[in-house]
Amino acid sequence: MQVIRRIDELRAAIRKARAGNSALRVGFVPTMGYLHEGHASLLRAAREQCDVVVLSIFVNPLQFGPNEDLSRYPRDEQRDLALAEKEQADIVFLPGVDEMYPSPTKTVVSVSGVTERLCGASRPGHFDGVATVVMKLFNMVQPDAAFFGQKDAQQVAVIEQMAADLNMPVQIVPCPIVREQDGLAMSSRNVYLEPEQRQQALVLSASLKMAERLVAEARGQMDAGELHKAILEQIRQSPMADVDYIEIVAYPALQPVTEIREGMSILIALAVKFGKTRLIDNTIIRL
Ligand code: AMP
């Protein structure tokens, strides 16, 4: 496994891997590090589908708002490298901020239509930061396929839209959400949670499960407002939960729905704060 911190060295390593083999498939897994089983599942999918697996670890300042957790975002390079090695990554790209942004970027990739709601509404500028860094990383790695978790369902929609609109020669591969045994979606931010918050955070996955059950029982006809109310009521049973949003939208267009009907795909997405820690979770229901 090669550990690379510079863009020119990354390009050289990929050029060398591709030399004389035009059919070689490069798979790419972009992350912000502090790796867990969710990230490992992306690396495994890339390992299965590609010949060369590139993992990037970069906490991207551009996607954090001024009052967010950039400075305290968890980091552990040694542990991350051990996980990458175990999952048989070929190249780990670990650029510093100066390498990625030697001067403030004057070019920003901004995807409209799928970014106005959900996390885009609560975190202004977040998806510009995400799309810009992913575009930069795609230009450096030039992957054939890139692997993203459905944990960040809106992020997948944004990257798919960007890749399609800009004719980027990369296949975007969405991968399922990996959860702890008790249902909590894995996240690098879970480490922030106090034990009591960690316990109450189970309300996210529990309320999504309940929503799935209600939709199934309604047999393809349900008022989205009713469903929203049921989810909100369940989350309110946890006194530490501070709801940022509960959204029921068509998937992948991410536009609001009022009536849930047979034949639709819907995304139910939640963002809930426990103290300073903001957690997200979601489920996609194909009726
Ligand atoms: P992050 O390091 O949080 O920016 O995440 C990097 C990638 O891992 C993104 O594509 C995430 O969607 C994905 N990811 C994070 N948590 C999970 C999870 N619990 N299950 C599946 N994928 C995940």
py3Dmol code that shows the C-alpha trace and the ligand (Angstrom):
import py3Dmol

protein = """\
ATOM      1  CA  MET A   1       0.000   0.000   0.000  1.00  0.00           C
ATOM      2  CA  GLN A   2       1.387   3.394  -1.004  1.00  0.00           C
ATOM      3  CA  VAL A   3       0.788   6.411   1.224  1.00  0.00           C
ATOM      4  CA  ILE A   4       0.940   9.580  -0.868  1.00  0.00           C
ATOM      5  CA  ARG A   5       0.598  13.189   0.244  1.00  0.00           C
ATOM      6  CA  ARG A   6       1.355  15.067  -2.970  1.00  0.00           C
ATOM      7  CA  ILE A   7      -0.812  15.469  -6.066  1.00  0.00           C
ATOM      8  CA  ASP A   8       2.053  14.978  -8.545  1.00  0.00           C
ATOM      9  CA  GLU A   9       3.063  11.732  -6.806  1.00  0.00           C
ATOM     10  CA  LEU A  10      -0.538  10.535  -6.859  1.00  0.00           C
ATOM     11  CA  ARG A  11      -0.802  11.199 -10.586  1.00  0.00           C
ATOM     12  CA  ALA A  12       2.514   9.413 -11.210  1.00  0.00           C
ATOM     13  CA  ALA A  13       1.428   6.350  -9.191  1.00  0.00           C
ATOM     14  CA  ILE A  14      -1.863   6.079 -11.080  1.00  0.00           C
ATOM     15  CA  ARG A  15      -0.169   6.626 -14.430  1.00  0.00           C
ATOM     16  CA  LYS A  16       2.243   3.805 -13.570  1.00  0.00           C
ATOM     17  CA  ALA A  17      -0.601   1.470 -12.572  1.00  0.00           C
ATOM     18  CA  ARG A  18      -2.437   2.185 -15.835  1.00  0.00           C
ATOM     19  CA  ALA A  19       0.667   1.855 -18.047  1.00  0.00           C
ATOM     20  CA  GLY A  20       0.149  -0.763 -20.744  1.00  0.00           C
ATOM     21  CA  ASN A  21      -3.276  -1.774 -19.417  1.00  0.00           C
ATOM     22  CA  SER A  22      -6.069   0.296 -20.919  1.00  0.00           C
ATOM     23  CA  ALA A  23      -8.698  -2.031 -19.403  1.00  0.00           C
ATOM     24  CA  LEU A  24      -7.505  -1.413 -15.832  1.00  0.00           C
ATOM     25  CA  ARG A  25     -10.290  -0.124 -13.563  1.00  0.00           C
ATOM     26  CA  VAL A  26      -9.414   2.408 -10.903  1.00  0.00           C
ATOM     27  CA  GLY A  27     -11.869   2.583  -8.001  1.00  0.00           C
ATOM     28  CA  PHE A  28     -11.958   5.601  -5.708  1.00  0.00           C
ATOM     29  CA  VAL A  29     -13.285   6.050  -2.157  1.00  0.00           C
ATOM     30  CA  PRO A  30     -13.187   9.668  -0.944  1.00  0.00           C
ATOM     31  CA  THR A  31     -13.458  10.143   2.852  1.00  0.00           C
ATOM     32  CA  MET A  32     -12.681  12.526   5.677  1.00  0.00           C
ATOM     33  CA  GLY A  33     -10.969   9.771   7.677  1.00  0.00           C
ATOM     34  CA  TYR A  34     -11.550   8.472  11.208  1.00  0.00           C
ATOM     35  CA  LEU A  35     -12.537   5.357   9.342  1.00  0.00           C
ATOM     36  CA  HIS A  36     -15.156   2.854  10.471  1.00  0.00           C
ATOM     37  CA  GLU A  37     -17.054  -0.118   9.026  1.00  0.00           C
ATOM     38  CA  GLY A  38     -19.091   2.187   6.752  1.00  0.00           C
ATOM     39  CA  HIS A  39     -15.917   3.320   5.016  1.00  0.00           C
ATOM     40  CA  ALA A  40     -14.609  -0.275   5.028  1.00  0.00           C
ATOM     41  CA  SER A  41     -17.735  -1.399   3.158  1.00  0.00           C
ATOM     42  CA  LEU A  42     -16.970   1.139   0.398  1.00  0.00           C
ATOM     43  CA  LEU A  43     -13.382  -0.099   0.176  1.00  0.00           C
ATOM     44  CA  ARG A  44     -14.615  -3.689  -0.088  1.00  0.00           C
ATOM     45  CA  ALA A  45     -17.054  -2.773  -2.885  1.00  0.00           C
ATOM     46  CA  ALA A  46     -14.226  -0.986  -4.713  1.00  0.00           C
ATOM     47  CA  ARG A  47     -11.911  -3.977  -4.170  1.00  0.00           C
ATOM     48  CA  GLU A  48     -14.514  -6.323  -5.684  1.00  0.00           C
ATOM     49  CA  GLN A  49     -15.268  -4.163  -8.714  1.00  0.00           C
ATOM     50  CA  CYS A  50     -11.889  -2.600  -9.555  1.00  0.00           C
ATOM     51  CA  ASP A  51      -8.238  -3.515 -10.091  1.00  0.00           C
ATOM     52  CA  VAL A  52      -6.723  -0.578  -8.214  1.00  0.00           C
ATOM     53  CA  VAL A  53      -8.317   0.955  -5.122  1.00  0.00           C
ATOM     54  CA  VAL A  54      -7.532   4.553  -4.165  1.00  0.00           C
ATOM     55  CA  LEU A  55      -8.681   5.889  -0.793  1.00  0.00           C
ATOM     56  CA  SER A  56      -8.470   9.597  -0.003  1.00  0.00           C
ATOM     57  CA  ILE A  57      -8.543  11.055   3.492  1.00  0.00           C
ATOM     58  CA  PHE A  58      -9.026  14.797   3.599  1.00  0.00           C
ATOM     59  CA  VAL A  59     -11.041  16.885   6.053  1.00  0.00           C
ATOM     60  CA  ASN A  60     -12.246  19.469   3.559  1.00  0.00           C
ATOM     61  CA  PRO A  61     -12.527  22.947   5.138  1.00  0.00           C
ATOM     62  CA  LEU A  62     -14.661  24.156   2.231  1.00  0.00           C
ATOM     63  CA  GLN A  63     -17.632  22.009   3.254  1.00  0.00           C
ATOM     64  CA  PHE A  64     -17.768  23.171   6.895  1.00  0.00           C
ATOM     65  CA  GLY A  65     -19.749  26.240   7.952  1.00  0.00           C
ATOM     66  CA  PRO A  66     -18.186  28.855  10.267  1.00  0.00           C
ATOM     67  CA  ASN A  67     -19.877  27.430  13.379  1.00  0.00           C
ATOM     68  CA  GLU A  68     -19.373  23.770  12.554  1.00  0.00           C
ATOM     69  CA  ASP A  69     -16.936  21.169  13.867  1.00  0.00           C
ATOM     70  CA  LEU A  70     -13.962  21.546  11.456  1.00  0.00           C
ATOM     71  CA  SER A  71     -11.360  22.150  14.171  1.00  0.00           C
ATOM     72  CA  ARG A  72     -12.517  19.292  16.389  1.00  0.00           C
ATOM     73  CA  TYR A  73     -13.347  16.789  13.625  1.00  0.00           C
ATOM     74  CA  PRO A  74     -11.823  13.470  14.835  1.00  0.00           C
ATOM     75  CA  ARG A  75      -8.564  12.332  13.219  1.00  0.00           C
ATOM     76  CA  ASP A  76      -6.392   9.238  13.670  1.00  0.00           C
ATOM     77  CA  GLU A  77      -4.020   8.676  10.788  1.00  0.00           C
ATOM     78  CA  GLN A  78      -2.342   5.553  12.162  1.00  0.00           C
ATOM     79  CA  ARG A  79      -5.617   3.771  12.800  1.00  0.00           C
ATOM     80  CA  ASP A  80      -6.942   4.836   9.360  1.00  0.00           C
ATOM     81  CA  LEU A  81      -3.843   3.457   7.626  1.00  0.00           C
ATOM     82  CA  ALA A  82      -4.220   0.144   9.486  1.00  0.00           C
ATOM     83  CA  LEU A  83      -7.856  -0.132   8.324  1.00  0.00           C
ATOM     84  CA  ALA A  84      -6.898   0.798   4.754  1.00  0.00           C
ATOM     85  CA  GLU A  85      -4.186  -1.870   4.774  1.00  0.00           C
ATOM     86  CA  LYS A  86      -6.611  -4.484   6.120  1.00  0.00           C
ATOM     87  CA  GLU A  87      -9.126  -3.635   3.360  1.00  0.00           C
ATOM     88  CA  GLN A  88      -6.365  -3.888   0.744  1.00  0.00           C
ATOM     89  CA  ALA A  89      -6.363  -0.319  -0.522  1.00  0.00           C
ATOM     90  CA  ASP A  90      -3.544   0.163  -3.027  1.00  0.00           C
ATOM     91  CA  ILE A  91      -3.058   3.898  -2.635  1.00  0.00           C
ATOM     92  CA  VAL A  92      -3.983   6.143   0.291  1.00  0.00           C
ATOM     93  CA  PHE A  93      -3.970   9.821  -0.652  1.00  0.00           C
ATOM     94  CA  LEU A  94      -3.560  12.064   2.405  1.00  0.00           C
ATOM     95  CA  PRO A  95      -3.113  15.629   1.183  1.00  0.00           C
ATOM     96  CA  GLY A  96      -2.747  18.583   3.534  1.00  0.00           C
ATOM     97  CA  VAL A  97      -4.918  21.690   3.184  1.00  0.00           C
ATOM     98  CA  ASP A  98      -1.999  23.546   1.533  1.00  0.00           C
ATOM     99  CA  GLU A  99      -1.689  20.820  -1.085  1.00  0.00           C
ATOM    100  CA  MET A 100      -5.423  20.881  -1.894  1.00  0.00           C
ATOM    101  CA  TYR A 101      -5.887  24.656  -1.625  1.00  0.00           C
ATOM    102  CA  PRO A 102      -2.522  26.377  -2.120  1.00  0.00           C
ATOM    103  CA  SER A 103      -4.504  29.586  -2.537  1.00  0.00           C
ATOM    104  CA  PRO A 104      -8.201  30.273  -1.852  1.00  0.00           C
ATOM    105  CA  THR A 105     -10.205  28.667  -4.648  1.00  0.00           C
ATOM    106  CA  LYS A 106     -11.874  31.098  -7.030  1.00  0.00           C
ATOM    107  CA  THR A 107     -13.735  28.303  -8.781  1.00  0.00           C
ATOM    108  CA  VAL A 108     -16.653  26.602  -7.060  1.00  0.00           C
ATOM    109  CA  VAL A 109     -18.814  23.763  -8.379  1.00  0.00           C
ATOM    110  CA  SER A 110     -22.422  24.495  -7.481  1.00  0.00           C
ATOM    111  CA  VAL A 111     -25.152  21.937  -8.188  1.00  0.00           C
ATOM    112  CA  SER A 112     -28.705  23.266  -8.111  1.00  0.00           C
ATOM    113  CA  GLY A 113     -32.061  21.492  -7.840  1.00  0.00           C
ATOM    114  CA  VAL A 114     -30.939  18.783  -5.396  1.00  0.00           C
ATOM    115  CA  THR A 115     -29.180  21.051  -2.896  1.00  0.00           C
ATOM    116  CA  GLU A 116     -31.861  23.510  -1.773  1.00  0.00           C
ATOM    117  CA  ARG A 117     -33.517  21.253   0.811  1.00  0.00           C
ATOM    118  CA  LEU A 118     -32.413  18.890   3.589  1.00  0.00           C
ATOM    119  CA  CYS A 119     -28.739  19.372   4.537  1.00  0.00           C
ATOM    120  CA  GLY A 120     -28.384  22.028   1.839  1.00  0.00           C
ATOM    121  CA  ALA A 121     -30.897  24.209   3.704  1.00  0.00           C
ATOM    122  CA  SER A 122     -29.381  23.617   7.171  1.00  0.00           C
ATOM    123  CA  ARG A 123     -25.759  23.888   6.035  1.00  0.00           C
ATOM    124  CA  PRO A 124     -25.485  26.773   3.532  1.00  0.00           C
ATOM    125  CA  GLY A 125     -22.523  26.292   1.172  1.00  0.00           C
ATOM    126  CA  HIS A 126     -21.936  22.704   2.322  1.00  0.00           C
ATOM    127  CA  PHE A 127     -22.682  21.056  -1.018  1.00  0.00           C
ATOM    128  CA  ASP A 128     -20.636  23.632  -2.949  1.00  0.00           C
ATOM    129  CA  GLY A 129     -17.730  22.537  -0.765  1.00  0.00           C
ATOM    130  CA  VAL A 130     -18.492  18.861  -1.341  1.00  0.00           C
ATOM    131  CA  ALA A 131     -18.955  19.154  -5.127  1.00  0.00           C
ATOM    132  CA  THR A 132     -15.821  21.280  -5.482  1.00  0.00           C
ATOM    133  CA  VAL A 133     -13.560  18.941  -3.529  1.00  0.00           C
ATOM    134  CA  VAL A 134     -14.987  15.822  -5.197  1.00  0.00           C
ATOM    135  CA  MET A 135     -14.453  17.428  -8.609  1.00  0.00           C
ATOM    136  CA  LYS A 136     -10.844  18.250  -7.653  1.00  0.00           C
ATOM    137  CA  LEU A 137     -10.234  14.719  -6.351  1.00  0.00           C
ATOM    138  CA  PHE A 138     -11.832  13.176  -9.466  1.00  0.00           C
ATOM    139  CA  ASN A 139      -9.491  15.286 -11.606  1.00  0.00           C
ATOM    140  CA  MET A 140      -6.499  14.052  -9.608  1.00  0.00           C
ATOM    141  CA  VAL A 141      -7.421  10.352  -9.430  1.00  0.00           C
ATOM    142  CA  GLN A 142      -9.400  10.085 -12.690  1.00  0.00           C
ATOM    143  CA  PRO A 143     -11.248   7.020 -11.393  1.00  0.00           C
ATOM    144  CA  ASP A 144     -13.416   4.701 -13.468  1.00  0.00           C
ATOM    145  CA  ALA A 145     -15.752   4.222 -10.508  1.00  0.00           C
ATOM    146  CA  ALA A 146     -16.273   6.138  -7.265  1.00  0.00           C
ATOM    147  CA  PHE A 147     -17.984   4.691  -4.205  1.00  0.00           C
ATOM    148  CA  PHE A 148     -20.271   6.703  -1.908  1.00  0.00           C
ATOM    149  CA  GLY A 149     -22.432   5.730   1.079  1.00  0.00           C
ATOM    150  CA  GLN A 150     -26.224   6.108   1.047  1.00  0.00           C
ATOM    151  CA  LYS A 151     -25.773   7.364   4.618  1.00  0.00           C
ATOM    152  CA  ASP A 152     -25.295  10.696   2.831  1.00  0.00           C
ATOM    153  CA  ALA A 153     -28.132  10.162   0.339  1.00  0.00           C
ATOM    154  CA  GLN A 154     -28.287  13.813  -0.698  1.00  0.00           C
ATOM    155  CA  GLN A 155     -24.529  13.822  -1.310  1.00  0.00           C
ATOM    156  CA  VAL A 156     -24.954  10.839  -3.666  1.00  0.00           C
ATOM    157  CA  ALA A 157     -27.686  12.733  -5.547  1.00  0.00           C
ATOM    158  CA  VAL A 158     -25.452  15.830  -5.809  1.00  0.00           C
ATOM    159  CA  ILE A 159     -22.442  13.874  -7.104  1.00  0.00           C
ATOM    160  CA  GLU A 160     -24.584  11.907  -9.573  1.00  0.00           C
ATOM    161  CA  GLN A 161     -26.065  15.164 -10.879  1.00  0.00           C
ATOM    162  CA  MET A 162     -22.623  16.785 -11.194  1.00  0.00           C
ATOM    163  CA  ALA A 163     -21.120  13.771 -12.969  1.00  0.00           C
ATOM    164  CA  ALA A 164     -24.048  13.588 -15.414  1.00  0.00           C
ATOM    165  CA  ASP A 165     -24.250  17.328 -16.102  1.00  0.00           C
ATOM    166  CA  LEU A 166     -20.507  17.681 -16.668  1.00  0.00           C
ATOM    167  CA  ASN A 167     -20.122  14.432 -18.658  1.00  0.00           C
ATOM    168  CA  MET A 168     -17.595  13.076 -16.219  1.00  0.00           C
ATOM    169  CA  PRO A 169     -16.347   9.621 -17.282  1.00  0.00           C
ATOM    170  CA  VAL A 170     -16.890   8.046 -13.874  1.00  0.00           C
ATOM    171  CA  GLN A 171     -19.443   5.572 -12.607  1.00  0.00           C
ATOM    172  CA  ILE A 172     -20.966   6.638  -9.289  1.00  0.00           C
ATOM    173  CA  VAL A 173     -21.651   3.583  -7.123  1.00  0.00           C
ATOM    174  CA  PRO A 174     -23.980   4.105  -4.127  1.00  0.00           C
ATOM    175  CA  CYS A 175     -23.445   1.636  -1.239  1.00  0.00           C
ATOM    176  CA  PRO A 176     -25.870   0.708   1.591  1.00  0.00           C
ATOM    177  CA  ILE A 177     -25.796   2.296   5.065  1.00  0.00           C
ATOM    178  CA  VAL A 178     -23.734   0.315   7.597  1.00  0.00           C
ATOM    179  CA  ARG A 179     -25.148   0.360  11.131  1.00  0.00           C
ATOM    180  CA  GLU A 180     -24.034  -0.567  14.630  1.00  0.00           C
ATOM    181  CA  GLN A 181     -25.731  -3.707  15.987  1.00  0.00           C
ATOM    182  CA  ASP A 182     -28.325  -1.596  17.784  1.00  0.00           C
ATOM    183  CA  GLY A 183     -29.248   0.325  14.611  1.00  0.00           C
ATOM    184  CA  LEU A 184     -27.247   3.567  14.956  1.00  0.00           C
ATOM    185  CA  ALA A 185     -25.838   4.493  11.543  1.00  0.00           C
ATOM    186  CA  MET A 186     -22.043   4.467  11.721  1.00  0.00           C
ATOM    187  CA  SER A 187     -20.463   7.907  11.602  1.00  0.00           C
ATOM    188  CA  SER A 188     -17.112   9.403  12.523  1.00  0.00           C
ATOM    189  CA  ARG A 189     -19.134  11.916  14.569  1.00  0.00           C
ATOM    190  CA  ASN A 190     -20.633   9.218  16.845  1.00  0.00           C
ATOM    191  CA  VAL A 191     -17.468   9.527  18.951  1.00  0.00           C
ATOM    192  CA  TYR A 192     -18.691  12.956  20.116  1.00  0.00           C
ATOM    193  CA  LEU A 193     -21.762  11.453  21.823  1.00  0.00           C
ATOM    194  CA  GLU A 194     -21.995  11.158  25.623  1.00  0.00           C
ATOM    195  CA  PRO A 195     -23.337   7.745  26.742  1.00  0.00           C
ATOM    196  CA  GLU A 196     -26.872   9.061  27.372  1.00  0.00           C
ATOM    197  CA  GLN A 197     -26.916  10.893  24.015  1.00  0.00           C
ATOM    198  CA  ARG A 198     -25.636   7.723  22.306  1.00  0.00           C
ATOM    199  CA  GLN A 199     -28.560   5.799  23.827  1.00  0.00           C
ATOM    200  CA  GLN A 200     -31.153   8.389  22.833  1.00  0.00           C
ATOM    201  CA  ALA A 201     -29.687   8.649  19.311  1.00  0.00           C
ATOM    202  CA  LEU A 202     -31.213   5.236  18.613  1.00  0.00           C
ATOM    203  CA  VAL A 203     -34.438   7.162  18.008  1.00  0.00           C
ATOM    204  CA  LEU A 204     -33.220   8.022  14.484  1.00  0.00           C
ATOM    205  CA  SER A 205     -33.045   4.469  13.180  1.00  0.00           C
ATOM    206  CA  ALA A 206     -36.049   3.421  15.294  1.00  0.00           C
ATOM    207  CA  SER A 207     -38.267   6.175  13.839  1.00  0.00           C
ATOM    208  CA  LEU A 208     -37.161   5.300  10.288  1.00  0.00           C
ATOM    209  CA  LYS A 209     -38.062   1.661  10.941  1.00  0.00           C
ATOM    210  CA  MET A 210     -41.435   2.729  12.235  1.00  0.00           C
ATOM    211  CA  ALA A 211     -41.935   4.915   9.135  1.00  0.00           C
ATOM    212  CA  GLU A 212     -41.107   1.960   6.874  1.00  0.00           C
ATOM    213  CA  ARG A 213     -43.679  -0.111   8.747  1.00  0.00           C
ATOM    214  CA  LEU A 214     -46.369   2.588   8.503  1.00  0.00           C
ATOM    215  CA  VAL A 215     -45.793   2.957   4.762  1.00  0.00           C
ATOM    216  CA  ALA A 216     -45.946  -0.826   4.275  1.00  0.00           C
ATOM    217  CA  GLU A 217     -49.178  -1.046   6.300  1.00  0.00           C
ATOM    218  CA  ALA A 218     -50.744   1.796   4.330  1.00  0.00           C
ATOM    219  CA  ARG A 219     -50.348  -0.355   1.209  1.00  0.00           C
ATOM    220  CA  GLY A 220     -49.269   2.356  -1.179  1.00  0.00           C
ATOM    221  CA  GLN A 221     -51.483   5.291  -0.136  1.00  0.00           C
ATOM    222  CA  MET A 222     -50.455   7.641   2.649  1.00  0.00           C
ATOM    223  CA  ASP A 223     -50.469  11.323   3.477  1.00  0.00           C
ATOM    224  CA  ALA A 224     -46.860  12.518   3.829  1.00  0.00           C
ATOM    225  CA  GLY A 225     -47.912  15.019   6.509  1.00  0.00           C
ATOM    226  CA  GLU A 226     -49.293  12.184   8.656  1.00  0.00           C
ATOM    227  CA  LEU A 227     -46.061  10.256   8.281  1.00  0.00           C
ATOM    228  CA  HIS A 228     -44.030  13.351   9.154  1.00  0.00           C
ATOM    229  CA  LYS A 229     -46.123  13.830  12.310  1.00  0.00           C
ATOM    230  CA  ALA A 230     -45.660  10.215  13.403  1.00  0.00           C
ATOM    231  CA  ILE A 231     -41.869  10.470  13.002  1.00  0.00           C
ATOM    232  CA  LEU A 232     -41.717  13.791  14.853  1.00  0.00           C
ATOM    233  CA  GLU A 233     -43.772  12.380  17.725  1.00  0.00           C
ATOM    234  CA  GLN A 234     -41.482   9.396  18.079  1.00  0.00           C
ATOM    235  CA  ILE A 235     -38.323  11.536  18.015  1.00  0.00           C
ATOM    236  CA  ARG A 236     -39.796  13.889  20.634  1.00  0.00           C
ATOM    237  CA  GLN A 237     -39.949  10.953  23.053  1.00  0.00           C
ATOM    238  CA  SER A 238     -36.187  11.387  23.392  1.00  0.00           C
ATOM    239  CA  PRO A 239     -35.742  14.551  25.447  1.00  0.00           C
ATOM    240  CA  MET A 240     -32.166  15.150  24.263  1.00  0.00           C
ATOM    241  CA  ALA A 241     -33.141  15.089  20.570  1.00  0.00           C
ATOM    242  CA  ASP A 242     -33.284  18.489  18.884  1.00  0.00           C
ATOM    243  CA  VAL A 243     -34.799  18.054  15.419  1.00  0.00           C
ATOM    244  CA  ASP A 244     -33.043  19.922  12.598  1.00  0.00           C
ATOM    245  CA  TYR A 245     -35.237  18.453   9.867  1.00  0.00           C
ATOM    246  CA  ILE A 246     -37.497  15.557   8.973  1.00  0.00           C
ATOM    247  CA  GLU A 247     -38.025  15.476   5.219  1.00  0.00           C
ATOM    248  CA  ILE A 248     -40.059  13.176   3.001  1.00  0.00           C
ATOM    249  CA  VAL A 249     -39.056  13.743  -0.622  1.00  0.00           C
ATOM    250  CA  ALA A 250     -39.208  11.956  -3.962  1.00  0.00           C
ATOM    251  CA  TYR A 251     -35.994  10.063  -4.727  1.00  0.00           C
ATOM    252  CA  PRO A 252     -33.698  10.864  -6.497  1.00  0.00           C
ATOM    253  CA  ALA A 253     -35.247  14.256  -7.453  1.00  0.00           C
ATOM    254  CA  LEU A 254     -35.407  15.294  -3.753  1.00  0.00           C
ATOM    255  CA  GLN A 255     -38.582  17.319  -4.291  1.00  0.00           C
ATOM    256  CA  PRO A 256     -41.249  17.343  -1.551  1.00  0.00           C
ATOM    257  CA  VAL A 257     -44.172  14.929  -1.789  1.00  0.00           C
ATOM    258  CA  THR A 258     -47.577  15.405  -0.180  1.00  0.00           C
ATOM    259  CA  GLU A 259     -49.079  12.025  -1.009  1.00  0.00           C
ATOM    260  CA  ILE A 260     -47.144   8.749  -0.922  1.00  0.00           C
ATOM    261  CA  ARG A 261     -48.396   6.428  -3.653  1.00  0.00           C
ATOM    262  CA  GLU A 262     -47.678   3.085  -5.296  1.00  0.00           C
ATOM    263  CA  GLY A 263     -44.819   3.241  -7.813  1.00  0.00           C
ATOM    264  CA  MET A 264     -42.982   6.110  -6.058  1.00  0.00           C
ATOM    265  CA  SER A 265     -39.498   6.067  -4.571  1.00  0.00           C
ATOM    266  CA  ILE A 266     -39.264   8.216  -1.487  1.00  0.00           C
ATOM    267  CA  LEU A 267     -36.407   9.280   0.726  1.00  0.00           C
ATOM    268  CA  ILE A 268     -37.150   9.876   4.379  1.00  0.00           C
ATOM    269  CA  ALA A 269     -34.224  11.856   5.748  1.00  0.00           C
ATOM    270  CA  LEU A 270     -33.551  13.011   9.302  1.00  0.00           C
ATOM    271  CA  ALA A 271     -31.076  15.392  10.883  1.00  0.00           C
ATOM    272  CA  VAL A 272     -31.200  15.547  14.662  1.00  0.00           C
ATOM    273  CA  LYS A 273     -28.871  17.232  17.128  1.00  0.00           C
ATOM    274  CA  PHE A 274     -27.791  15.777  20.443  1.00  0.00           C
ATOM    275  CA  GLY A 275     -26.002  18.576  22.248  1.00  0.00           C
ATOM    276  CA  LYS A 276     -23.557  19.948  19.683  1.00  0.00           C
ATOM    277  CA  THR A 277     -23.510  16.728  17.661  1.00  0.00           C
ATOM    278  CA  ARG A 278     -25.649  16.678  14.541  1.00  0.00           C
ATOM    279  CA  LEU A 279     -26.526  13.197  13.277  1.00  0.00           C
ATOM    280  CA  ILE A 280     -28.181  12.253   9.992  1.00  0.00           C
ATOM    281  CA  ASP A 281     -29.900   9.055   8.901  1.00  0.00           C
ATOM    282  CA  ASN A 282     -32.305   8.076   6.144  1.00  0.00           C
ATOM    283  CA  THR A 283     -34.178   5.334   4.390  1.00  0.00           C
ATOM    284  CA  ILE A 284     -35.215   4.976   0.758  1.00  0.00           C
ATOM    285  CA  ILE A 285     -38.573   3.281   0.243  1.00  0.00           C
ATOM    286  CA  ARG A 286     -39.478   1.975  -3.204  1.00  0.00           C
ATOM    287  CA  LEU A 287     -43.225   1.454  -3.229  1.00  0.00           C
TER     288      LEU A 287
END
"""
ligand_1 = """\
23
AMP
P -17.097 10.798 5.503
O -15.720 10.343 5.897
O -18.048 10.878 6.644
O -17.077 12.030 4.641
O -17.681 9.657 4.580
C -16.987 9.177 3.465
C -17.867 8.227 2.703
O -18.253 7.151 3.548
C -19.155 8.879 2.197
O -19.467 8.373 0.908
C -20.159 8.418 3.222
O -21.486 8.360 2.724
C -19.648 7.026 3.519
N -20.169 6.572 4.813
C -20.069 7.209 6.014
N -20.742 6.532 6.965
C -21.301 5.448 6.355
C -22.134 4.384 6.795
N -22.537 4.263 8.061
N -22.511 3.464 5.872
C -22.120 3.569 4.579
N -21.337 4.548 4.100
C -20.935 5.486 4.972
"""
view = py3Dmol.view(width=600, height=400)
view.addModel(protein, "pdb")
view.setStyle({"model": 0}, {"cartoon": {"style": "trace"}})
view.addModel(ligand_1, "xyz")
view.setStyle({"model": 1}, {"stick": {}})
view.zoomTo()
view.show()
